[in-house]
């Protein structure tokens, strides 16, 4: 009798596990992700000296469904020879959608890196808006008093996932700039 009972419990557990697996797969297929991820870059031209390879690990991608994603370099760059090379930074989301951004890499002889021209910088004009201290002046900053209310801050849209992963969903609050625009998330 005990043996029969153990077999029945094992069958019920196996069926429950199969149903849970199939439900999870159904939920995953319900998301129709057709949008390619965004590659977060501001610079598209790079310089380096011969035998000094560049690393692009600081460039990331973001997808509305999958969140933060890694990128990779596609194409050939011969760091042992001077020249111009045109590889791509590529990001692929979990649904297979791919973004690609062509970049230029200049490999130059040692000591031949271009020197950036230094423009004359005007003296900054102090503003209460820049410092985030004047609640009456709408500007694109989070006021100092508001920042002080939070023990942890998570900037940007990706901050929601980071905040919830670290602190739980209920602990995270939306933070707005003084002008009412979205800034990120915080935990009090």
MITORZA-357847 format. One record per residue (C-alpha): residue in one letter; x, y, z; residue number from 1. Coordinates in steps of 0.2 Angstrom, whole numbers. Example, Ala and Ser with C-alpha at 12.3 -4.5 7.8 and 13.67 -1.06 7.14 Angstrom:
// residues 2
@res a	u 62	v -22	w 39	n 1
@res s	u 68	v -5	w 36	n 2
This chain:
// residues 188
@res x	u 0	v 0	w 0	n 1
@res x	u 14	v 12	w 5	n 2
@res x	u 23	v 8	w -12	n 3
@res x	u 7	v 12	w -22	n 4
@res x	u 5	v 28	w -12	n 5
@res x	u 23	v 33	w -16	n 6
@res x	u 21	v 29	w -35	n 7
@res x	u 5	v 40	w -35	n 8
@res x	u 13	v 55	w -27	n 9
@res x	u 28	v 53	w -39	n 10
@res x	u 16	v 53	w -54	n 11
@res x	u 6	v 68	w -47	n 12
@res x	u 23	v 78	w -45	n 13
@res x	u 29	v 73	w -62	n 14
@res x	u 13	v 79	w -71	n 15
@res x	u 13	v 95	w -61	n 16
@res x	u 31	v 98	w -66	n 17
@res x	u 26	v 95	w -85	n 18
@res x	u 11	v 107	w -84	n 19
@res x	u 22	v 120	w -76	n 20
@res x	u 35	v 118	w -90	n 21
@res x	u 22	v 119	w -103	n 22
@res x	u 14	v 135	w -96	n 23
@res x	u 31	v 143	w -94	n 24
@res x	u 35	v 139	w -113	n 25
@res x	u 18	v 146	w -118	n 26
@res x	u 20	v 162	w -108	n 27
@res x	u 38	v 164	w -116	n 28
@res x	u 31	v 162	w -134	n 29
@res x	u 17	v 174	w -130	n 30
@res x	u 29	v 189	w -131	n 31
@res x	u 31	v 194	w -149	n 32
@res x	u 48	v 203	w -149	n 33
@res x	u 51	v 210	w -166	n 34
@res x	u 61	v 226	w -162	n 35
@res x	u 80	v 225	w -162	n 36
@res x	u 90	v 231	w -147	n 37
@res x	u 97	v 248	w -145	n 38
@res x	u 116	v 250	w -145	n 39
@res x	u 122	v 263	w -132	n 40
@res x	u 136	v 273	w -141	n 41
@res x	u 141	v 291	w -144	n 42
@res x	u 157	v 288	w -152	n 43
@res x	u 159	v 280	w -169	n 44
@res x	u 177	v 283	w -173	n 45
@res x	u 192	v 277	w -163	n 46
@res x	u 211	v 279	w -164	n 47
@res x	u 224	v 267	w -157	n 48
@res x	u 243	v 264	w -160	n 49
@res x	u 250	v 249	w -168	n 50
@res x	u 250	v 233	w -157	n 51
@res x	u 237	v 241	w -145	n 52
@res x	u 221	v 233	w -147	n 53
@res x	u 205	v 242	w -142	n 54
@res x	u 192	v 234	w -131	n 55
@res x	u 174	v 238	w -132	n 56
@res x	u 167	v 229	w -117	n 57
@res x	u 160	v 246	w -110	n 58
@res x	u 148	v 247	w -125	n 59
@res x	u 131	v 239	w -120	n 60
@res x	u 115	v 236	w -128	n 61
@res x	u 97	v 237	w -122	n 62
@res x	u 81	v 229	w -127	n 63
@res x	u 63	v 233	w -121	n 64
@res x	u 60	v 215	w -117	n 65
@res x	u 77	v 207	w -112	n 66
@res x	u 85	v 222	w -104	n 67
@res x	u 103	v 225	w -104	n 68
@res x	u 113	v 215	w -117	n 69
@res x	u 131	v 212	w -121	n 70
@res x	u 138	v 218	w -138	n 71
@res x	u 152	v 211	w -149	n 72
@res x	u 164	v 217	w -162	n 73
@res x	u 161	v 209	w -180	n 74
@res x	u 174	v 212	w -193	n 75
@res x	u 193	v 212	w -195	n 76
@res x	u 205	v 224	w -188	n 77
@res x	u 224	v 221	w -190	n 78
@res x	u 231	v 230	w -175	n 79
@res x	u 249	v 225	w -181	n 80
@res x	u 247	v 236	w -197	n 81
@res x	u 243	v 255	w -198	n 82
@res x	u 227	v 258	w -208	n 83
@res x	u 208	v 261	w -207	n 84
@res x	u 196	v 247	w -203	n 85
@res x	u 177	v 247	w -203	n 86
@res x	u 171	v 233	w -191	n 87
@res x	u 154	v 234	w -183	n 88
@res x	u 147	v 233	w -165	n 89
@res x	u 133	v 220	w -165	n 90
@res x	u 120	v 217	w -152	n 91
@res x	u 107	v 202	w -153	n 92
@res x	u 92	v 200	w -141	n 93
@res x	u 86	v 184	w -135	n 94
@res x	u 73	v 183	w -149	n 95
@res x	u 87	v 184	w -162	n 96
@res x	u 84	v 203	w -167	n 97
@res x	u 100	v 211	w -171	n 98
@res x	u 107	v 229	w -171	n 99
@res x	u 123	v 233	w -180	n 100
@res x	u 133	v 250	w -180	n 101
@res x	u 148	v 252	w -191	n 102
@res x	u 163	v 260	w -183	n 103
@res x	u 180	v 266	w -189	n 104
@res x	u 196	v 261	w -181	n 105
@res x	u 212	v 271	w -186	n 106
@res x	u 227	v 261	w -182	n 107
@res x	u 242	v 273	w -183	n 108
@res x	u 261	v 272	w -180	n 109
@res x	u 267	v 275	w -162	n 110
@res x	u 267	v 293	w -158	n 111
@res x	u 255	v 298	w -172	n 112
@res x	u 239	v 299	w -162	n 113
@res x	u 229	v 315	w -167	n 114
@res x	u 229	v 328	w -154	n 115
@res x	u 212	v 335	w -150	n 116
@res x	u 210	v 353	w -152	n 117
@res x	u 207	v 362	w -136	n 118
@res x	u 194	v 375	w -139	n 119
@res x	u 193	v 390	w -127	n 120
@res x	u 181	v 386	w -114	n 121
@res x	u 170	v 401	w -108	n 122
@res x	u 169	v 403	w -89	n 123
@res x	u 154	v 394	w -82	n 124
@res x	u 140	v 405	w -76	n 125
@res x	u 134	v 399	w -59	n 126
@res x	u 116	v 394	w -59	n 127
@res x	u 105	v 387	w -46	n 128
@res x	u 98	v 376	w -59	n 129
@res x	u 114	v 367	w -62	n 130
@res x	u 117	v 364	w -44	n 131
@res x	u 99	v 358	w -41	n 132
@res x	u 96	v 369	w -27	n 133
@res x	u 81	v 380	w -33	n 134
@res x	u 65	v 371	w -32	n 135
@res x	u 56	v 386	w -41	n 136
@res x	u 67	v 385	w -56	n 137
@res x	u 62	v 370	w -68	n 138
@res x	u 78	v 362	w -75	n 139
@res x	u 84	v 345	w -79	n 140
@res x	u 91	v 340	w -63	n 141
@res x	u 86	v 330	w -47	n 142
@res x	u 86	v 342	w -33	n 143
@res x	u 98	v 340	w -19	n 144
@res x	u 85	v 338	w -6	n 145
@res x	u 76	v 325	w -16	n 146
@res x	u 92	v 315	w -18	n 147
@res x	u 95	v 315	w 0	n 148
@res x	u 79	v 306	w 3	n 149
@res x	u 85	v 290	w -5	n 150
@res x	u 98	v 278	w 2	n 151
@res x	u 101	v 271	w -16	n 152
@res x	u 99	v 279	w -33	n 153
@res x	u 97	v 269	w -50	n 154
@res x	u 98	v 281	w -65	n 155
@res x	u 88	v 278	w -82	n 156
@res x	u 75	v 265	w -87	n 157
@res x	u 87	v 251	w -84	n 158
@res x	u 88	v 257	w -66	n 159
@res x	u 71	v 249	w -63	n 160
@res x	u 78	v 231	w -66	n 161
@res x	u 93	v 235	w -56	n 162
@res x	u 83	v 242	w -41	n 163
@res x	u 70	v 228	w -41	n 164
@res x	u 84	v 215	w -42	n 165
@res x	u 93	v 222	w -27	n 166
@res x	u 79	v 228	w -16	n 167
@res x	u 62	v 220	w -22	n 168
@res x	u 49	v 228	w -32	n 169
@res x	u 39	v 237	w -18	n 170
@res x	u 55	v 246	w -12	n 171
@res x	u 58	v 256	w -29	n 172
@res x	u 51	v 273	w -32	n 173
@res x	u 51	v 283	w -48	n 174
@res x	u 62	v 299	w -47	n 175
@res x	u 58	v 314	w -58	n 176
@res x	u 69	v 329	w -62	n 177
@res x	u 64	v 346	w -56	n 178
@res x	u 56	v 349	w -73	n 179
@res x	u 45	v 334	w -71	n 180
@res x	u 55	v 323	w -83	n 181
@res x	u 59	v 305	w -79	n 182
@res x	u 76	v 302	w -71	n 183
@res x	u 77	v 285	w -63	n 184
@res x	u 73	v 275	w -47	n 185
@res x	u 77	v 276	w -29	n 186
@res x	u 76	v 267	w -12	n 187
@res x	u 72	v 276	w 4	n 188
